[in-house]
Amino acid sequence: MIRPVTKMLTMIGLIMIGGCATDNMRQGLYEGFRVQSNLQSSPPERVGKPESPNYQDYERLKKERLEH
């Protein structure tokens, strides 16, 4: 019986933390996924492909898309 309650409280805590994420946390997550994605492909595989935008460029592009 303790196990389902613990799982539910853990999920509620994670949702609350995620909902209160600051810009620094979002930027860190974005940059982490971007670096991980870049490391998963070898340099020859990346030739000719555009580099993924950094967080500031990503936010700027997102705002531009929302305005149009």
VONU-573631 format. One line per 5 residues: number of its first residue (from 1); their letters; for each residue x, y negated, z of N, C-alpha, C. Coordinates in nm, 4 decimals. Example, Ala and Ser with C-alpha at 12.3 -4.5 7.8 and 13.67 -1.06 7.14 Angstrom:
! VONU-573631
1 = as = 1.3190/0.5690/0.7800/1.2300/0.4500/0.7800/1.3200/0.3300/0.7800 ~ 1.2850/0.2250/0.7080/1.3670/0.1060/0.7140/1.2900/-0.0030/0.7870
This chain:
! VONU-573631
1 = mirpv = 0.0815/0.1191/0.0000/0.0000/0.0000/0.0000/0.0857/-0.1252/0.0000 ~ 0.1988/-0.1210/0.0623/0.2842/-0.2390/0.0679/0.3393/-0.2706/-0.0699 ~ 0.3645/-0.1703/-0.1492/0.4267/-0.1902/-0.2795/0.3440/-0.2796/-0.3735 ~ 0.2151/-0.2570/-0.3940/0.1382/-0.3465/-0.4827/0.1326/-0.4900/-0.4320 ~ 0.1220/-0.5073/-0.3018/0.1178/-0.6422/-0.2462/0.2516/-0.7116/-0.2696
6 = tkmlt = 0.3603/-0.6410/-0.2502/0.4934/-0.6976/-0.2718/0.5112/-0.7363/-0.4175 ~ 0.4682/-0.6509/-0.5088/0.4774/-0.6817/-0.6516/0.3961/-0.8062/-0.6859 ~ 0.2760/-0.8149/-0.6304/0.1899/-0.9283/-0.6593/0.2520/-1.0578/-0.6055 ~ 0.3047/-1.0556/-0.4854/0.3673/-1.1745/-0.4289/0.4927/-1.2143/-0.5068 ~ 0.5675/-1.1158/-0.5523/0.6857/-1.1435/-0.6341/0.6451/-1.2106/-0.7639
11 = migli = 0.5428/-1.1602/-0.8294/0.4961/-1.2190/-0.9555/0.4456/-1.3614/-0.9337 ~ 0.3727/-1.3843/-0.8276/0.3239/-1.5190/-0.7988/0.4411/-1.6134/-0.7759 ~ 0.5422/-1.5677/-0.7029/0.6606/-1.6500/-0.6796/0.7340/-1.6828/-0.8078 ~ 0.7494/-1.5835/-0.8954/0.8170/-1.6072/-1.0227/0.7402/-1.7044/-1.1114 ~ 0.6098/-1.6923/-1.1120/0.5267/-1.7841/-1.1906/0.5394/-1.9263/-1.1363
16 = miggc = 0.5413/-1.9403/-1.0056/0.5542/-2.0735/-0.9462/0.6905/-2.1338/-0.9779 ~ 0.7949/-2.0538/-0.9706/0.9288/-2.1039/-1.0026/0.9358/-2.1440/-1.1491 ~ 0.8815/-2.0622/-1.2361/0.8818/-2.0927/-1.3788/0.8024/-2.2172/-1.4118 ~ 0.6935/-2.2384/-1.3432/0.6112/-2.3561/-1.3672/0.6751/-2.4840/-1.3177 ~ 0.7654/-2.4726/-1.2253/0.8312/-2.5902/-1.1687/0.9713/-2.6095/-1.2264
21 = atdnm = 0.9993/-2.5457/-1.3374/1.1336/-2.5526/-1.3955/1.1688/-2.6962/-1.4328 ~ 1.2864/-2.7359/-1.3979/1.3340/-2.8698/-1.4307/1.3962/-2.8691/-1.5693 ~ 1.4239/-2.9886/-1.6204/1.4879/-2.9986/-1.7509/1.6233/-2.9291/-1.7515 ~ 1.6968/-2.9404/-1.6409/1.8276/-2.8749/-1.6341/1.8150/-2.7235/-1.6448 ~ 1.7126/-2.6675/-1.5811/1.6927/-2.5227/-1.5870/1.6541/-2.4812/-1.7294
26 = rqgly = 1.5632/-2.5569/-1.7916/1.5236/-2.5257/-1.9288/1.6418/-2.5376/-2.0236 ~ 1.7228/-2.6408/-2.0043/1.8399/-2.6589/-2.0895/1.9383/-2.5435/-2.0700 ~ 1.9595/-2.5027/-1.9470/2.0497/-2.3914/-1.9192/2.0022/-2.2621/-1.9821 ~ 1.8726/-2.2355/-1.9723/1.8177/-2.1153/-2.0344/1.8328/-2.1199/-2.1865 ~ 1.8007/-2.2348/-2.2454/1.8110/-2.2491/-2.3905/1.9552/-2.2267/-2.4364
31 = egfrv = 2.0493/-2.2943/-2.3706/2.1897/-2.2821/-2.4092/2.2395/-2.1393/-2.3876 ~ 2.1955/-2.0746/-2.2807/2.2356/-1.9362/-2.2557/2.1893/-1.8430/-2.3655 ~ 2.0629/-1.8561/-2.4069/2.0116/-1.7722/-2.5149/2.0796/-1.8044/-2.6469 ~ 2.1114/-1.9319/-2.6685/2.1785/-1.9718/-2.7922/2.3186/-1.9104/-2.8001 ~ 2.3929/-1.9182/-2.6907/2.5276/-1.8608/-2.6876/2.5213/-1.7095/-2.7021
36 = qsnlq = 2.4268/-1.6462/-2.6338/2.4134/-1.5012/-2.6441/2.3834/-1.4605/-2.7879 ~ 2.2967/-1.5336/-2.8521/2.2635/-1.5044/-2.9913/2.3855/-1.5200/-3.0811 ~ 2.4645/-1.6242/-3.0579/2.5853/-1.6454/-3.1381/2.6881/-1.5359/-3.1146 ~ 2.6983/-1.4863/-2.9923/2.7970/-1.3829/-2.9612/2.7579/-1.2459/-3.0145 ~ 2.6302/-1.2250/-3.0393/2.5853/-1.0944/-3.0871/2.6153/-1.0725/-3.2347
41 = ssppe = 2.6423/-1.1779/-3.3076/2.6772/-1.1610/-3.4490/2.8245/-1.1960/-3.4677 ~ 2.8892/-1.1227/-3.5555/3.0314/-1.1457/-3.5785/3.0509/-1.2693/-3.6666 ~ 3.1695/-1.3283/-3.6647/3.1940/-1.4478/-3.7473/3.1608/-1.4276/-3.8961 ~ 3.1961/-1.3134/-3.9568/3.1569/-1.2966/-4.0986/3.0053/-1.2977/-4.1208 ~ 2.9293/-1.2494/-4.0221/2.7830/-1.2501/-4.0352/2.7262/-1.3918/-4.0262
46 = rvgkp = 2.7979/-1.4817/-3.9577/2.7489/-1.6185/-3.9398/2.7864/-1.7111/-4.0546 ~ 2.8710/-1.6646/-4.1458/2.9143/-1.7496/-4.2578/2.7926/-1.7838/-4.3434 ~ 2.7754/-1.9107/-4.3708/2.6658/-1.9556/-4.4561/2.5354/-1.9798/-4.3820 ~ 2.5282/-1.9414/-4.2570/2.4067/-1.9643/-4.1791/2.4237/-2.0924/-4.0983 ~ 2.3196/-2.1735/-4.0897/2.3321/-2.2966/-4.0092/2.3445/-2.2627/-3.8610
51 = espny = 2.4210/-2.3440/-3.7902/2.4366/-2.3235/-3.6467/2.3081/-2.3662/-3.5769 ~ 2.2698/-2.2929/-3.4741/2.1482/-2.3286/-3.4023/2.1696/-2.4608/-3.3292 ~ 2.0646/-2.5429/-3.3210/2.0801/-2.6765/-3.2608/2.1032/-2.6679/-3.1101 ~ 2.1741/-2.7681/-3.0560/2.1893/-2.7735/-2.9111/2.0570/-2.8196/-2.8507 ~ 2.0508/-2.8249/-2.7189/1.9235/-2.8518/-2.6520/1.8678/-2.9895/-2.6847
56 = qdyer = 1.9540/-3.0909/-2.6898/1.9064/-3.2263/-2.7189/1.8484/-3.2333/-2.8610 ~ 1.9156/-3.1720/-2.9565/1.8640/-3.1694/-3.0938/1.7333/-3.0914/-3.1009 ~ 1.7271/-2.9808/-3.0274/1.6055/-2.8998/-3.0235/1.4870/-2.9818/-2.9719 ~ 1.5070/-3.0541/-2.8612/1.3995/-3.1367/-2.8056/1.3588/-3.2472/-2.9028 ~ 1.4558/-3.3089/-2.9695/1.4259/-3.4147/-3.0657/1.3438/-3.3591/-3.1825
61 = lkker = 1.3851/-3.2433/-3.2351/1.3110/-3.1820/-3.3455/1.1697/-3.1424/-3.3027 ~ 1.1576/-3.0939/-3.1799/1.0250/-3.0554/-3.1291/0.9329/-3.1760/-3.1204 ~ 0.9841/-3.2886/-3.0723/0.9031/-3.4105/-3.0633/0.8642/-3.4616/-3.2005 ~ 0.9568/-3.4541/-3.2963/0.9260/-3.4975/-3.4329/0.8143/-3.4137/-3.4936 ~ 0.8171/-3.2837/-3.4701/0.7131/-3.1949/-3.5249/0.5777/-3.2241/-3.4619
66 = leh = 0.5776/-3.2563/-3.3335/0.4507/-3.2854/-3.2661/0.3900/-3.4168/-3.3126 ~ 0.4739/-3.5125/-3.3508/0.4239/-3.6427/-3.3954/0.3630/-3.6354/-3.5344 ~ 0.4047/-3.5405/-3.6155/0.3531/-3.5311/-3.7530/0.2386/-3.4377/-3.7628
